Amino acid sequence: MSDLTIYGTTLSPFTRTVRMCLEEKEEAYRIYEYLPGSDEQKQEHPLGKVPAIRDADLHLYETLAICVYIDEEYASDPQLQPRDSVEKADMFQRISLYMDEGYSNIGPGLVIPRLFNPLMGKPVDEDRIKRALPRIKRYLTIADKELRGQRWMVGEEMSLADLFVAPAIYLMKRTPEGQELLSDLENLSAWYTNMTNVESFRETEPKFPGK
Ligand SMILES: N[C@@H](CCC(=O)N[C@@H](CS)C(=O)NCC(=O)O)C(=O)O
C-alpha cells in the first residue's frame, strides 16, 4: 500500500500518465491539484512543471522517472516495461520521440492555444496553431508508421510508451485540427480506440471546467 501523493493538475497529460501507472498497479494515491508555474508547484518541481510525487521520504519529479519508480517499486503485475532489452530500448525510443516532437508540439502548439487558453480567459492563438500543425503531422505520421497495425506500441503488452502518448492524443482529439489529423492515420486511430477501452485510461479521464 503506497502513501503516495501526486502534485499536478488532472488536465495535464503527464499527470494522467502517472495516475494511469498507479491505477494499473491498483495503488491508492492522493492528488494535490497544483497548477504549472504556481508557487506551490515550484516547491515540488524546480521549474514548476507538473507532475511531481512524494512517497514517504522520496520526492521525485519528471514523469519518466516517476513512472519507472512506480513500475519497479509496486506490484510486479502488470509490468509496464518490457523485459526484453530490445523492446525496452524501443519503448524508451518512442517516449523520447514523443517528448521531443510529440508533446512539445501537440501541447504548446495546439492543445494549450486552442483548448486551455479559452479556459484561462485568453484568446486562441491561431498563428501558433498554424505553425505547429506541420510538426504535429510529422510526429503523428512517424508514430502511425511505427505502430505497424499492432495493438500496443511495443511488444505484446501495454507499456509506458502507450501510457505516455494516449493522454496527449485524448486532448488533441478535442480540437478540430487534431480530429482531422488523426482521421488520416489508420494505425494510430485503431491504437487509440483500443486505448479508450483500457480501464486506467477511462478512470483518469479529466473533467473540463464547466463540462
Ligand atoms: N519533462 C516534464 C514535462 C512536464 C510538463 O511539461 N508538464 C506541463 C503540463 S502538461 C507543464 O508543467 N508545463 C508548464 C511549463 O512548461 O512551464 C515531465 O516529463 O514531467
The ligand as an ORCA input file, in Angstrom:
! r2SCAN-3c Opt
* xyz 0 1
  N       9.605     16.976    -18.671
  C       8.430     17.115    -17.847
  C       7.350     17.775    -18.680
  C       6.123     18.086    -17.867
  C       5.346     19.217    -18.499
  O       5.752     19.856    -19.483
  N       4.186     19.468    -17.917
  C       3.434     20.609    -18.385
  C       1.941     20.408    -18.150
  S       1.297     19.097    -19.112
  C       3.883     21.821    -17.610
  O       4.100     21.743    -16.416
  N       4.036     22.933    -18.310
  C       4.438     24.177    -17.743
  C       5.786     24.619    -18.241
  O       6.307     24.020    -19.210
  O       6.305     25.575    -17.693
  C       7.961     15.742    -17.363
  O       8.287     14.767    -18.034
  O       7.308     15.633    -16.319
*
